[in-house]
Amino acid sequence: MERTRFEPFGEQLVSATDTQPRSRGSKLLLRVGTGLFWSLVAGIVLARAAFFEPGVYDGFSRVASLAKSLIF
């Protein structure tokens, strides 16, 4: 009987012999999901760059400088 191995946080470790080969559908689904995720990331970053307003944080810098002058 083979002893089951656990990592320090209690998760069971799977040996290389226990893994089954992935099916074509599983690989395709993984690639589609990964592509969708990164396209959403790129879309959000591009939207933020397109609609960024530089003056939005001017009020915060005034408050931060006031707080700094009060503390130091």
C-alpha positions as CSV (number, residue, x, y, z in Angstrom):
1,M,0.0,0.0,0.0
2,E,1.3,3.4,-1.0
3,R,1.4,6.2,1.6
4,T,-0.5,9.3,0.6
5,R,1.6,12.5,0.7
6,F,0.4,15.9,1.9
7,E,1.9,19.3,1.6
8,P,2.4,21.5,4.7
9,F,-1.1,23.1,4.3
10,G,-2.9,19.7,4.3
11,E,-3.5,19.4,0.5
12,Q,-3.0,16.0,-0.9
13,L,-0.1,15.8,-3.4
14,V,-0.9,14.1,-6.6
15,S,2.0,12.1,-8.1
16,A,2.8,12.2,-11.8
17,T,1.5,8.6,-12.3
18,D,-1.9,9.6,-10.9
19,T,-2.7,12.3,-13.4
20,Q,-4.8,11.4,-16.4
21,P,-4.1,13.0,-19.8
22,R,-6.4,16.0,-20.5
23,S,-9.0,15.6,-23.2
24,R,-9.1,17.8,-26.3
25,G,-12.3,19.5,-25.0
26,S,-10.6,20.3,-21.7
27,K,-7.6,21.9,-23.5
28,L,-9.8,23.9,-25.8
29,L,-11.9,25.2,-22.9
30,L,-8.8,26.2,-21.0
31,R,-7.4,28.1,-24.0
32,V,-10.8,29.8,-24.7
33,G,-11.1,30.8,-21.0
34,T,-7.5,32.1,-20.9
35,G,-8.0,34.1,-24.1
36,L,-11.3,35.6,-22.8
37,F,-9.6,36.6,-19.5
38,W,-6.7,38.3,-21.1
39,S,-8.8,40.1,-23.7
40,L,-11.0,41.4,-20.9
41,V,-7.8,42.6,-19.1
42,A,-6.6,44.3,-22.3
43,G,-10.0,45.9,-22.8
44,I,-10.1,47.3,-19.3
45,V,-6.6,48.7,-19.5
46,L,-7.3,50.3,-22.9
47,A,-10.6,51.8,-21.7
48,R,-8.8,53.2,-18.6
49,A,-6.2,54.8,-20.8
50,A,-8.8,56.2,-23.2
51,F,-11.0,57.8,-20.6
52,F,-8.4,58.8,-18.0
53,E,-8.8,62.4,-16.7
54,P,-5.5,63.8,-15.3
55,G,-7.2,66.3,-13.0
56,V,-9.2,63.8,-11.1
57,Y,-6.6,63.3,-8.4
58,D,-5.7,67.0,-7.9
59,G,-8.0,67.3,-4.9
60,F,-6.3,64.3,-3.2
61,S,-2.9,65.8,-3.6
62,R,-4.1,69.0,-1.9
63,V,-5.5,67.0,1.0
64,A,-2.3,64.9,1.2
65,S,0.0,68.0,1.3
66,L,-2.2,69.5,4.0
67,A,-2.0,66.3,6.1
68,K,1.8,66.2,5.6
69,S,2.1,69.8,6.7
70,L,0.1,69.1,9.8
71,I,2.1,66.0,10.7
72,F,5.6,67.2,9.9
